[in-house]
Amino acid sequence: MTTTVLVLIFLVLAISFGVFFYLGRPKKQTETTPVTEPATSQVLVAAPSPEPPEQEELPQRLVIGSHPNHPVVTIESSNALAAYKKGKPIDLNSGSVGRLTAMLQAAPGLLVAAEASGERLMEVTINGDLARAADGNGFRAFALGPKGITEQARLFEVQNLQQLVNAAAVWQIASVVVAQKHLADISQKLDEIKNSVKGISQFLDNQRKARIQSTYEYLAQVYRAIQAGELSTSVRIQLESCERDLLEIHRHLIHELCQLLDEKVEHSEAFGSKDLKDGISSKIGRIKDHVSDIQMCLRTRIGAWHILSVFPGEANLSQSRRESIEASVREFAELEPLLRTSLDSEIDDIKAFWTKQSTLDARKSELRTKRDTTTDLLSSNATEALTSLKNTEQQFLTHDQPTRIFIEVQNGVLVAARQAT
């Protein structure tokens, strides 16, 4: 084979190997060159396709209070259909619940995502102890979703929540709902006061009698206002005047009772004992009237305190008022042994030289019976007042339990409401 042929074969192999190597190596990515437009146009840069936006997380629950873990009012969707059907129907247009449902008209847009049927059940839970203890200042609305708080702030700072509901207004409505749970208990106290007022003794002067009667009538007006769904600030202030008047009357009655016990009936007869016996009997009658009047005053103070305590805020004042009334009751109860000792001393001193011993014994026995009736009345009245205080405290514990109100929504319209029983 000639040299020329060998060279040609070598060149062919070299060229083939080079082509194969070039075609087999990885290609470089081609860079996109910006297209320059005329000076008056903007520069366009190629960008990746945008990802689909995340779906907005709708809150499942609206909490109103100072902290989401301590809600005064909670509004949320509910599936407690059985509890709803067993609940007590509520007129949507009546009282505080009517105002609450009207306020929640904005809620479906945020809380009630319409389902296929267009029907939804909402549940409003009111924590009575927090509603009464708070004054509503600094309350916030917390919108809670599956991952926790989705939005929070004072309502006047967040437009969406402000449009939805006003925290202070909801708190006021919740306070009325809690207060109205006490209506039956307050009504019973007013009936007791009314019966006591009817039996006010003639011994009580007209001015104090009028003040007690007017206090009872004013408390009856407050009862009707609460029944209508109002907790007026002016009423709250006026209740302090009621307590001041009643406390003053109570002090006067206690002082006069002590004076009456200290005064001895004069024995004006020279030989007999009938006038002395009649004088002591009259004294026991006046003591009994004082005991009844003090009890009436205590009943009225307890009734006013009960009404005061359903107003939200000032829990320390309510507790102080309760302690003051209890101290007055115990002071009243402590007069029982003094009353017995004082009357026993006078009864034992009944003596007459010209009166038979059997007659003296009969007169003393009659007076001791009246004494026992009066001391028993004092003791039972004091016990009744203490029991009323304790029962009222228990009533608050009972009524402060969470109140559940179910509201049925159809196509964004509130159509029915029931209170869980």
Backbone hydrogen bonds, N-H to C=O, Kabsch-Sander energy under -0.5 kcal/mol:
donor,donor_aa,acceptor,acceptor_aa,energy
6,L,2,T,-1.8
7,V,3,T,-2.0
8,L,4,T,-1.9
9,I,5,V,-2.4
10,F,6,L,-2.2
11,L,7,V,-2.3
12,V,8,L,-2.4
13,L,9,I,-2.4
14,A,10,F,-2.4
15,I,11,L,-2.5
16,S,12,V,-2.5
17,F,13,L,-2.6
18,G,14,A,-2.2
19,V,15,I,-2.4
20,F,16,S,-2.5
21,F,17,F,-2.5
22,Y,18,G,-2.3
23,L,19,V,-2.6
24,G,20,F,-1.7
25,R,21,F,-1.0
31,E,29,Q,-0.6
33,T,31,E,-0.5
36,T,34,P,-0.7
37,E,35,V,-0.6
41,S,38,P,-2.2
58,L,56,E,-0.6
60,Q,144,L,-2.6
61,R,144,L,-2.0
62,L,75,I,-3.2
63,V,61,R,-0.5
63,V,142,F,-2.9
64,I,73,V,-2.9
65,G,140,R,-2.0
66,S,70,H,-0.6
70,H,67,H,-1.8
72,V,64,I,-2.6
73,V,64,I,-1.9
74,T,125,T,-2.1
75,I,62,L,-3.0
76,E,123,E,-1.9
77,S,60,Q,-1.0
78,S,121,L,-3.0
81,L,79,N,-2.3
84,Y,80,A,-2.0
85,K,81,L,-2.3
86,K,82,A,-1.6
87,G,83,A,-0.8
87,G,84,Y,-0.7
88,K,419,Q,-3.0
90,I,417,A,-2.6
92,L,90,I,-0.5
94,S,91,D,-1.7
98,G,94,S,-2.2
99,R,95,G,-1.4
100,L,96,S,-2.4
101,T,97,V,-2.8
102,A,98,G,-1.9
103,M,99,R,-2.1
104,L,100,L,-1.7
105,Q,102,A,-1.1
106,A,103,M,-0.9
107,A,104,L,-1.5
109,G,106,A,-0.8
110,L,107,A,-2.2
111,L,107,A,-3.4
112,V,107,A,-0.8
113,A,111,L,-0.9
114,A,112,V,-0.5
118,G,115,E,-0.9
120,R,409,V,-2.8
121,L,78,S,-0.5
122,M,407,I,-3.2
123,E,76,E,-3.2
124,V,405,I,-3.3
125,T,74,T,-2.6
125,T,123,E,-0.5
126,I,403,T,-2.6
127,N,72,V,-2.4
127,N,125,T,-0.5
128,G,126,I,-0.9
128,G,400,D,-0.7
129,D,400,D,-1.1
131,A,127,N,-2.1
132,R,128,G,-2.3
133,A,129,D,-1.8
134,A,130,L,-1.8
139,F,136,G,-1.3
140,R,65,G,-3.0
141,A,153,A,-1.0
142,F,63,V,-3.5
142,F,140,R,-0.5
143,A,141,A,-0.6
143,A,151,E,-2.4
144,L,61,R,-3.2
144,L,142,F,-0.7
145,G,148,G,-3.7
148,G,145,G,-1.8
150,T,143,A,-3.5
151,E,143,A,-1.1
153,A,141,A,-0.7
157,E,154,R,-2.4
158,V,154,R,-0.8
158,V,155,L,-0.8
159,Q,157,E,-0.6
162,Q,158,V,-2.2
163,Q,159,Q,-2.3
164,L,160,N,-1.5
165,V,161,L,-2.8
167,A,165,V,-0.6
170,V,166,N,-2.4
171,W,167,A,-2.5
172,Q,168,A,-2.1
173,I,169,A,-2.1
174,A,170,V,-2.8
175,S,171,W,-2.4
176,V,172,Q,-1.8
177,V,173,I,-2.3
178,V,174,A,-2.2
179,A,175,S,-2.4
180,Q,176,V,-2.7
181,K,177,V,-0.6
181,K,178,V,-0.9
182,H,179,A,-1.9
183,L,180,Q,-1.2
186,I,182,H,-2.7
187,S,183,L,-2.7
188,Q,184,A,-1.8
189,K,185,D,-1.8
190,L,186,I,-2.4
191,D,187,S,-2.0
192,E,188,Q,-1.9
193,I,189,K,-2.3
194,K,190,L,-2.7
195,N,191,D,-2.2
196,S,192,E,-1.9
197,V,193,I,-3.0
198,K,194,K,-1.8
199,G,195,N,-0.9
199,G,196,S,-0.6
200,I,197,V,-1.6
204,L,201,S,-0.7
209,K,205,D,-2.3
210,A,206,N,-2.5
211,R,207,Q,-1.8
212,I,208,R,-2.1
213,Q,209,K,-2.3
214,S,210,A,-2.6
215,T,211,R,-1.8
216,Y,212,I,-2.2
217,E,213,Q,-2.3
218,Y,214,S,-2.2
219,L,215,T,-2.5
220,A,216,Y,-1.9
221,Q,217,E,-1.5
222,V,218,Y,-2.2
223,Y,219,L,-2.3
224,R,220,A,-1.8
225,A,221,Q,-1.9
226,I,222,V,-2.5
227,Q,223,Y,-2.3
228,A,224,R,-1.5
229,G,226,I,-1.5
230,E,225,A,-2.2
236,R,232,S,-1.9
237,I,233,T,-2.0
238,Q,234,S,-2.0
239,L,235,V,-1.8
240,E,237,I,-1.4
241,S,237,I,-0.7
241,S,238,Q,-0.6
242,C,238,Q,-1.5
243,E,239,L,-1.9
244,R,240,E,-2.2
245,D,241,S,-2.4
246,L,242,C,-2.5
247,L,243,E,-2.7
248,E,244,R,-1.9
249,I,245,D,-2.3
250,H,246,L,-2.5
251,R,247,L,-2.2
252,H,248,E,-2.1
253,L,249,I,-2.5
254,I,250,H,-2.4
255,H,251,R,-2.3
256,E,252,H,-2.6
257,L,253,L,-2.2
258,C,254,I,-2.2
259,Q,255,H,-2.1
260,L,256,E,-2.4
261,L,257,L,-2.1
262,D,258,C,-1.6
263,E,259,Q,-1.4
268,S,266,E,-1.0
277,K,273,S,-2.5
278,D,274,K,-2.8
279,G,275,D,-2.4
280,I,276,L,-2.4
281,S,277,K,-2.1
282,S,278,D,-2.3
283,K,279,G,-2.1
284,I,280,I,-2.5
285,G,281,S,-1.9
286,R,282,S,-2.0
287,I,283,K,-2.4
288,K,284,I,-2.4
289,D,285,G,-1.9
290,H,286,R,-2.3
291,V,287,I,-2.5
292,S,288,K,-2.2
293,D,289,D,-2.4
294,I,290,H,-2.7
295,Q,291,V,-2.0
296,M,292,S,-2.3
297,C,293,D,-2.2
298,L,294,I,-2.5
299,R,295,Q,-2.7
300,T,296,M,-2.1
301,R,297,C,-2.2
302,I,298,L,-2.6
303,G,299,R,-2.4
304,A,300,T,-2.4
305,W,301,R,-2.5
306,H,302,I,-2.4
307,I,303,G,-2.1
308,L,304,A,-2.6
309,S,305,W,-2.4
310,V,306,H,-0.9
310,V,307,I,-0.8
311,F,307,I,-0.6
311,F,308,L,-1.2
313,G,132,R,-3.6
318,S,314,E,-1.9
319,Q,315,A,-2.2
320,S,316,N,-2.4
321,R,317,L,-2.6
322,R,318,S,-2.2
323,E,319,Q,-2.2
324,S,320,S,-2.1
325,I,321,R,-2.2
326,E,322,R,-2.3
327,A,323,E,-2.2
328,S,324,S,-1.9
329,V,325,I,-2.4
330,R,326,E,-2.5
331,E,327,A,-2.1
332,F,328,S,-2.1
333,A,329,V,-2.5
334,E,330,R,-2.0
335,L,332,F,-1.3
336,E,333,A,-1.6
338,L,334,E,-0.6
339,L,335,L,-3.0
340,R,336,E,-2.3
341,T,337,P,-2.6
342,S,338,L,-2.6
343,L,339,L,-2.3
344,D,340,R,-2.6
345,S,341,T,-1.9
346,E,342,S,-1.5
347,I,343,L,-2.9
348,D,344,D,-2.6
349,D,345,S,-1.0
350,I,347,I,-1.4
351,K,349,D,-0.7
354,W,271,F,-1.0
355,T,352,A,-1.0
360,L,356,K,-2.2
361,D,357,Q,-2.9
362,A,358,S,-2.0
363,R,359,T,-2.2
364,K,360,L,-2.6
365,S,361,D,-2.4
366,E,362,A,-2.1
367,L,363,R,-2.0
368,R,364,K,-2.6
369,T,365,S,-1.9
370,K,366,E,-1.7
371,R,367,L,-2.7
372,D,368,R,-2.8
373,T,369,T,-2.2
374,T,370,K,-2.1
375,T,371,R,-2.9
376,D,372,D,-2.6
377,L,373,T,-1.7
378,L,374,T,-2.3
379,S,375,T,-2.7
380,S,376,D,-2.8
381,N,377,L,-2.6
382,A,378,L,-2.3
383,T,379,S,-2.3
384,E,380,S,-2.6
385,A,381,N,-2.2
386,L,382,A,-2.3
387,T,383,T,-2.5
388,S,384,E,-2.4
389,L,385,A,-2.0
390,K,386,L,-2.3
391,N,387,T,-3.0
392,T,388,S,-2.3
393,E,389,L,-2.0
394,Q,390,K,-2.1
395,Q,391,N,-2.4
396,F,392,T,-1.9
397,L,393,E,-1.9
398,T,394,Q,-2.2
399,H,395,Q,-3.1
400,D,396,F,-2.1
401,Q,398,T,-1.2
403,T,126,I,-2.8
404,R,402,P,-0.5
405,I,124,V,-2.8
405,I,403,T,-0.5
406,F,418,R,-3.3
407,I,122,M,-3.2
408,E,416,A,-2.7
409,V,120,R,-3.4
410,Q,413,V,-2.9
411,N,118,G,-4.5
413,V,410,Q,-1.6
415,V,408,E,-2.7
415,V,413,V,-0.6
416,A,408,E,-1.1
417,A,90,I,-0.5
418,R,406,F,-2.4
419,Q,88,K,-2.6
420,A,404,R,-2.7
420,A,418,R,-0.5
